[in-house]
């Protein structure tokens, strides 16, 4: 299920927009609240955008008014590399991981897991299909994200606090609490390591900023690993209304009829990021939403590449995601009324 994309860049009021008004990505110090239908056409094809930095990159207003004179299919170059309706392997989890909320590979290529009730990191042996060991790091709490960076593990609590577990899984292990400006209303759930930019990405399930800020959007923030602080502005913004318009324009694509209702910003049941991950080969960013059972793929520059409807029978409550180095994908699902599980999908490209 592809989405629109373009290689044309243009400038409007000191903001660089990547793509046409059908899909615009803003790079600026602030997130613009600009309607796409007010963006003028560029005066020439010779505009050269400034060098891209780590400033805010937002999935902004998509104007999805079909061009009746064009037969071009949107973003036809992108091929989604997984068959998520055909799992290659499934791992049933023990009762201690029924509430599994996040997974990530350690530097030793072991699979770490956390659940949303206990202050433990579980190392799960995929070959044996069982927990190898349990490492305590803090008191019990609602832990939703996990990432490993060199000798440290980072665990995200839903209130936005990040726990750095130094010298993870050694006798000298110690935990440092990193407080942020987020709180429970932001409901931070997704966490991954962005090695290229030396940062962690933090995806918010709840409020995207302070009260009334970034209304109708979902936000991804960055935690600077050098300064050990969360940057004040989001690095990605997902505009629900704009995405809804895109889906309606391409409603004939597989799965779009089922997921369109989850991008209505006025409804309670809407796309809510529950995990985020970066593909080790392409660098594309994958975001899951347990609400609606949806997987979104965006480029590092914020271009929407793909929307995938997840099979409810396979993933009842997708909460965690991790990639093997060869591109194979793991998605974990909470047990709900049964056992939790981890499902493996082969990389097909």
C-alpha positions as CSV (number, residue, x, y, z in Angstrom):
1,X,0.0,0.0,0.0
2,X,2.2,2.8,-1.2
3,X,1.9,6.6,-0.6
4,X,2.7,9.6,-2.6
5,X,6.3,10.8,-2.8
6,X,8.4,13.2,-4.9
7,X,12.0,14.3,-5.5
8,X,11.1,18.0,-6.0
9,X,12.1,20.4,-3.3
10,X,10.9,24.0,-2.9
11,X,11.2,26.9,-0.4
12,X,8.4,28.9,1.2
13,X,9.0,31.5,4.0
14,X,12.4,30.0,5.0
15,X,10.9,26.5,5.3
16,X,12.1,23.8,2.9
17,X,9.3,21.5,1.6
18,X,10.4,18.2,0.3
19,X,7.9,17.0,-2.4
20,X,4.9,18.5,-4.0
21,X,1.8,19.9,-2.2
22,X,0.5,16.3,-2.3
23,X,3.1,15.4,0.2
24,X,5.1,18.1,2.0
25,X,7.8,17.6,4.6
26,X,8.9,20.7,6.6
27,X,12.4,21.2,7.9
28,X,12.5,24.2,10.2
29,X,13.1,25.3,13.8
30,X,9.4,25.3,14.5
31,X,6.6,23.1,13.2
32,X,4.6,25.1,10.7
33,X,0.8,25.2,10.8
34,X,0.5,26.0,7.1
35,X,-2.3,24.8,4.9
36,X,-0.9,23.1,1.8
37,X,-3.4,24.9,-0.5
38,X,-1.6,28.2,0.4
39,X,1.8,27.0,-0.8
40,X,2.8,28.7,-4.0
41,X,4.4,26.9,-6.9
42,X,8.2,27.4,-7.1
43,X,9.2,30.1,-9.6
44,X,11.9,27.9,-11.2
45,X,13.4,24.5,-11.0
46,X,16.8,25.8,-9.9
47,X,16.0,26.2,-6.2
48,X,18.6,24.4,-4.1
49,X,17.6,23.6,-0.5
50,X,20.0,24.2,2.3
51,X,21.9,21.4,3.9
52,X,19.6,19.2,6.0
53,X,20.3,19.1,9.7
54,X,18.7,17.4,12.7
55,X,16.0,20.1,12.9
56,X,12.3,19.4,13.0
57,X,11.1,17.2,10.2
58,X,7.4,16.9,10.2
59,X,4.9,14.8,8.2
60,X,2.8,17.8,7.5
61,X,-0.3,18.8,5.6
62,X,-1.0,16.3,2.8
63,X,-3.4,17.7,0.2
64,X,-4.9,14.6,-1.3
65,X,-7.0,16.1,-4.1
66,X,-6.6,13.7,-7.0
67,X,-5.2,14.9,-10.2
68,X,-7.8,13.9,-12.7
69,X,-5.4,14.3,-15.6
70,X,-2.8,12.0,-14.2
71,X,-2.6,8.2,-14.1
72,X,0.6,8.1,-12.0
73,X,0.5,5.8,-9.0
74,X,1.9,7.3,-5.8
75,X,5.4,6.3,-4.7
76,X,5.6,3.3,-7.0
77,X,9.3,2.9,-6.3
78,X,8.8,1.7,-2.8
79,X,8.2,-2.0,-2.2
80,X,7.2,-3.2,1.2
81,X,9.6,-6.0,2.1
82,X,7.6,-8.2,4.4
83,X,4.6,-10.5,4.2
84,X,3.0,-9.8,7.5
85,X,0.1,-12.1,6.9
86,X,2.6,-15.0,6.6
87,X,4.8,-15.3,9.7
88,X,7.9,-17.4,9.3
89,X,8.2,-18.3,13.0
90,X,6.2,-17.7,16.2
91,X,7.5,-17.8,19.8
92,X,5.1,-18.2,22.6
93,X,6.1,-16.4,25.7
94,X,5.9,-17.5,29.4
95,X,3.5,-15.8,31.8
96,X,6.1,-13.4,33.0
97,X,6.0,-11.8,29.6
98,X,2.3,-11.8,29.0
99,X,2.4,-8.0,29.2
100,X,5.5,-7.7,26.9
101,X,5.8,-4.1,25.8
102,X,9.1,-3.8,24.0
103,X,12.0,-5.8,22.5
104,X,15.5,-4.9,21.3
105,X,18.7,-6.6,20.5
106,X,21.7,-6.3,22.8
107,X,25.2,-5.6,21.4
108,X,25.7,-9.4,21.7
109,X,22.7,-10.0,19.5
110,X,20.6,-11.4,22.4
111,X,17.0,-10.3,22.5
112,X,16.1,-8.1,25.4
113,X,12.5,-7.7,26.5
114,X,10.6,-5.5,29.0
115,X,7.0,-5.7,30.2
116,X,4.7,-2.9,31.4
117,X,4.5,-3.8,35.0
118,X,8.0,-4.9,36.3
119,X,11.4,-3.2,36.5
120,X,13.2,-6.0,34.8
121,X,14.9,-6.7,31.5
122,X,14.4,-10.2,30.3
123,X,16.9,-11.9,28.0
124,X,15.0,-14.2,25.7
125,X,16.7,-17.1,24.0
126,X,15.1,-17.4,20.5
127,X,16.7,-20.7,19.8
128,X,15.4,-22.4,22.9
129,X,12.2,-20.3,23.0
130,X,12.6,-19.5,26.7
131,X,13.9,-16.7,29.1
132,X,17.6,-17.1,29.7
133,X,17.9,-14.6,32.5
134,X,16.2,-11.7,34.2
135,X,18.0,-8.4,35.1
136,X,16.6,-6.0,37.7
137,X,17.2,-2.3,36.9
138,X,14.6,-0.3,38.9
139,X,11.4,-0.5,40.9
140,X,8.2,-1.7,39.2
141,X,6.5,0.7,36.8
142,X,4.8,1.0,33.4
143,X,7.8,0.5,31.1
144,X,7.1,0.7,27.4
145,X,10.4,1.1,25.4
146,X,13.8,-0.5,25.2
147,X,17.0,0.2,23.4
148,X,20.7,-0.8,23.7
149,X,23.6,1.5,23.0
150,X,27.1,0.1,23.5
151,X,27.3,-1.0,27.2
152,X,24.1,0.7,28.2
153,X,20.5,-0.3,28.1
154,X,17.8,2.5,27.9
155,X,14.3,1.8,29.2
156,X,11.4,4.2,28.6
157,X,8.6,4.7,31.1
158,X,5.3,5.9,29.9
159,X,5.7,9.2,31.8
160,X,8.7,10.0,29.6
161,X,11.4,9.2,32.1
162,X,14.3,7.3,30.6
163,X,16.4,4.9,32.6
164,X,20.0,4.4,31.5
165,X,21.3,1.0,32.8
166,X,25.1,1.4,32.6
167,X,27.3,-1.6,32.2
168,X,24.2,-3.6,31.6
169,X,24.2,-7.2,32.8
170,X,27.5,-7.0,34.7
171,X,28.4,-7.0,38.4
172,X,29.1,-3.2,38.1
173,X,25.6,-2.4,36.6
174,X,24.1,0.8,37.8
175,X,20.9,2.7,36.7
176,X,20.6,6.5,36.2
177,X,17.2,8.1,35.9
178,X,17.0,10.7,33.1
179,X,14.0,12.9,33.6
180,X,12.4,14.7,30.7
181,X,9.7,17.4,30.2
182,X,7.2,14.7,29.2
183,X,4.5,13.4,31.5
184,X,1.8,10.7,31.7
185,X,-0.5,12.6,29.4
186,X,2.1,12.3,26.6
187,X,2.1,8.5,27.1
188,X,5.6,7.7,25.7
189,X,5.6,4.2,24.3
190,X,8.1,3.9,21.5
191,X,11.9,3.9,21.8
192,X,14.7,3.0,19.4
193,X,18.4,3.8,18.8
194,X,19.2,6.1,15.9
195,X,22.9,5.3,15.5
196,X,23.4,7.6,12.5
197,X,22.3,10.7,14.6
198,X,23.6,9.4,18.0
199,X,20.2,9.7,19.6
200,X,17.1,7.8,20.8
201,X,13.8,8.3,19.1
202,X,10.8,8.6,21.4
203,X,7.3,8.1,20.0
204,X,4.3,9.4,21.9
205,X,1.1,7.5,22.0
206,X,-0.7,10.4,23.7
207,X,-0.6,14.2,23.7
208,X,2.1,15.4,21.2
209,X,3.2,18.3,23.2
210,X,1.9,20.7,25.9
211,X,-1.9,21.2,26.1
212,X,-3.2,22.3,22.7
213,X,0.2,22.1,21.0
214,X,0.4,20.2,17.7
215,X,-3.3,19.5,17.7
216,X,-4.3,16.7,15.4
217,X,-0.8,15.3,15.1
218,X,1.3,12.5,16.6
219,X,4.9,13.3,17.7
220,X,8.3,11.7,17.7
221,X,11.0,13.4,19.8
222,X,14.8,12.8,20.1
223,X,16.9,12.1,23.1
224,X,20.4,13.4,22.6
225,X,22.9,10.7,23.8
226,X,25.7,13.2,24.1
227,X,23.9,15.7,26.3
228,X,21.6,13.1,27.8
229,X,18.5,15.2,27.3
230,X,15.3,15.2,25.3
231,X,15.2,17.9,22.6
232,X,12.4,20.4,23.0
233,X,10.9,20.2,19.5
234,X,9.7,17.0,17.9
235,X,11.8,15.6,15.0
236,X,8.8,14.1,13.3
237,X,5.1,15.0,13.3
238,X,2.4,12.8,11.8
239,X,-0.7,14.8,10.6
240,X,-3.7,12.5,11.1
241,X,-6.1,14.5,8.9
242,X,-3.6,14.7,6.1
243,X,-3.0,11.0,6.2
244,X,-6.7,10.4,6.3
245,X,-7.1,12.4,3.1
246,X,-4.3,10.4,1.5
247,X,-6.0,7.1,2.4
248,X,-9.3,8.3,1.0
249,X,-7.7,9.2,-2.2
250,X,-6.2,5.7,-2.5
251,X,-9.0,3.8,-0.8
252,X,-8.8,1.0,-3.3
253,X,-5.4,-0.1,-2.0
254,X,-5.3,-3.2,0.1
255,X,-6.3,-2.6,3.7
256,X,-7.0,1.1,3.4
257,X,-10.8,0.7,3.9
258,X,-10.1,-0.9,7.3
259,X,-7.6,1.6,8.6
260,X,-9.0,4.9,7.3
261,X,-11.2,5.5,10.4
262,X,-8.1,5.5,12.7
263,X,-6.8,8.7,11.1
264,X,-9.7,10.8,12.0
265,X,-8.3,13.3,14.5
266,X,-11.7,13.9,16.1
267,X,-12.2,10.3,17.2
268,X,-10.8,8.7,20.3
269,X,-9.8,5.5,18.6
270,X,-7.0,6.8,16.4
271,X,-3.5,6.0,15.2
272,X,-1.4,6.0,18.4
273,X,2.3,5.0,18.1
274,X,3.1,2.1,20.3
275,X,6.6,1.3,18.9
276,X,9.3,2.8,16.6
277,X,12.2,1.2,14.9
278,X,14.8,1.9,12.2
279,X,15.5,-0.6,9.5
280,X,19.1,-1.7,9.6
281,X,19.5,-1.8,5.8
282,X,17.3,1.0,4.4
283,X,17.3,3.4,7.3
284,X,13.5,3.8,7.0
285,X,11.5,4.3,10.1
286,X,8.8,1.9,11.1
287,X,6.0,2.9,13.5
288,X,3.4,0.5,14.8
289,X,0.0,1.4,16.3
290,X,-1.7,-1.2,18.5
291,X,-4.9,0.9,18.1
292,X,-6.1,-0.1,14.6
293,X,-3.3,-2.6,14.1
294,X,-1.3,-0.4,11.7
295,X,2.3,-0.3,10.6
296,X,3.5,3.0,9.1
297,X,6.8,3.4,7.2
298,X,8.5,6.8,6.6
299,X,11.8,7.8,5.2
300,X,14.5,9.4,7.3
301,X,13.4,12.8,5.8
302,X,9.8,12.2,6.8
303,X,8.3,11.1,3.5
304,X,5.3,8.7,4.0
305,X,6.3,5.4,2.2
306,X,3.8,2.8,3.3
307,X,0.8,2.0,5.5
308,X,0.1,-1.7,6.3
309,X,-2.9,-3.2,8.0
310,X,-1.8,-5.9,10.5
311,X,-3.6,-9.2,10.9
312,X,-5.5,-9.2,14.2
313,X,-5.3,-13.0,14.4
314,X,-1.5,-12.9,14.2
315,X,-0.9,-9.7,16.3
316,X,-3.6,-9.0,18.8
317,X,-1.8,-6.2,20.4
318,X,1.5,-5.3,18.7
319,X,3.7,-3.5,21.2
320,X,7.4,-4.2,20.4
321,X,9.6,-4.3,17.4
322,X,13.2,-5.3,16.6
323,X,15.2,-5.9,13.4
324,X,17.9,-8.5,12.8
325,X,21.0,-7.2,11.1
326,X,19.9,-9.0,7.9
327,X,16.6,-7.1,7.9
328,X,14.3,-9.8,9.3
329,X,11.6,-8.3,11.5
330,X,10.4,-9.3,15.0
331,X,7.1,-7.9,16.4
332,X,5.9,-8.7,19.9
333,X,2.3,-8.8,21.0
334,X,0.8,-8.7,24.4
335,X,-1.2,-11.7,25.5
336,X,-4.5,-10.0,26.2
337,X,-6.7,-13.1,27.0
338,X,-3.9,-15.6,26.1
339,X,-0.1,-15.8,26.0
340,X,2.2,-13.1,24.7
341,X,4.2,-13.9,21.6
342,X,6.9,-12.8,19.3
343,X,6.4,-13.2,15.6
344,X,9.2,-13.3,13.0
345,X,9.0,-12.1,9.4
346,X,11.7,-12.6,6.8
347,X,13.1,-9.7,4.8
348,X,12.1,-10.3,1.2
349,X,14.1,-7.6,-0.7
